[in-house]
Amino acid sequence: METKTRPVPAIRLRGLEKSYKDLKVLRGVDFDVERGGIFALLGSNGAGKTTLVRILSTLLRADGGTAAVNGFDVAAQPARVRESISLTGQFAAVDEILSGRENLVLVARLRHLGDPGAIADDLLARFSLTEAGGRRVSTYSGGMRRRLDIAMSLIGNPPVVFLDEPTTGLDPQARVEVWEAVKGLADSGTTVLLTTQYLEEAEQLADRIAILHQGRIIVNGTLEELKKLLPPSEIEYVEKQPTLEEIFFAVTGGSGGNGGDRRTAPSEKK
């Protein structure tokens, strides 16, 4: 009887550790990200999400453990990892003096790709920016800048994309625009690792969700699997399903009762 070999995960971490002097940021992080999906890493400010992304993108060395991206060891094969990824940080890295199309053409030329104009036009169409392509980026809305930023990260067709809190500071309408762009990435076969502190964002986008708390992954699964961590829903007139917000506070031990916008994970106390 033949046994099927499981495909190598797009991202694999085992026992990843990182400290800054006496502060332990990552305390043995383990998870896999399958190819072609959206994996959300959810956590409060200071939970270690950005540190983890910086390690996976070869910008920072881990103190212990192993990590592989697209089958390449992050520590031993950093150049091969960088060829396989694109990283979009928390703030849009676009040139406001140039037009949207000129930004895309510039990056395509820096990557020494053929026909940079055609690449730019294709990405403008893909991210619904064709009409704005000839305008200076300084005239773009926040959502348009973020979509352009993500489009720039796709030049060269990297199989793995890291999005580090891509909707930070955006208004609700701009956030929805970015969500649609992210869904489009997964639909095209790109693997997306998304870090966020917005519970609704993870709920809307992710195929799998991991919660990073105090340097450890405390839960990891689909939204339906995470819902099963809470007691069965009480049925009065309609069934009340647990939200990701309720799951987050239940597994992290937080109360969530401090007022304000409870759809955002609270900052950790230092």
Stockholm file with secondary structure:
# STOCKHOLM 1.0

chainA/1-270         METKTRPVPAIRLRGLEKSYKDLKVLRGVDFDVERGGIFALLGSNGAGKTTLVRILSTLLRADGGTAAVNGFDVAAQPARVRESISLTGQFAAVDEILSGRENLVLVARLRHLGDPGAIADDLLARFSLTEAGGRRVSTYSGGMRRRLDIAMSLIGNPPVVFLDEPTTGLDPQARVEVWEAVKGLADSGTTVLLTTQYLEEAEQLADRIAILHQGRIIVNGTLEELKKLLPPSEIEYVEKQPTLEEIFFAVTGGSGGNGGDRRTAPSEKK
#=GR chainA/1-270 SS CCCCCCCCCSEEEEEEEEEETTEEEEEEEEEEECTTSEEEEECCTTSSHHHHHHHHTTSSCCSEEEEEETTEETTTCHHHHHHHEEEECSSCCCCSSSBHHHHHHHHHHHTTCSCHHHHHHHHHHHTTCTTTTTSBGGGSCHHHHHHHHHHHHTTTCCSEEEEESTTTTCCHHHHHHHHHHHHHHHHTTCEEEEEESBHHHHHHHCSEEEEEETTEEEEEECHHHHHTTSCCCCBSSSBCCCCHHHHHHHHHTCCCCSCSCTTBCCCCCC
#=GC SS_cons         CCCCCCCCCSEEEEEEEEEETTEEEEEEEEEEECTTSEEEEECCTTSSHHHHHHHHTTSSCCSEEEEEETTEETTTCHHHHHHHEEEECSSCCCCSSSBHHHHHHHHHHHTTCSCHHHHHHHHHHHTTCTTTTTSBGGGSCHHHHHHHHHHHHTTTCCSEEEEESTTTTCCHHHHHHHHHHHHHHHHTTCEEEEEESBHHHHHHHCSEEEEEETTEEEEEECHHHHHTTSCCCCBSSSBCCCCHHHHHHHHHTCCCCSCSCTTBCCCCCC
//
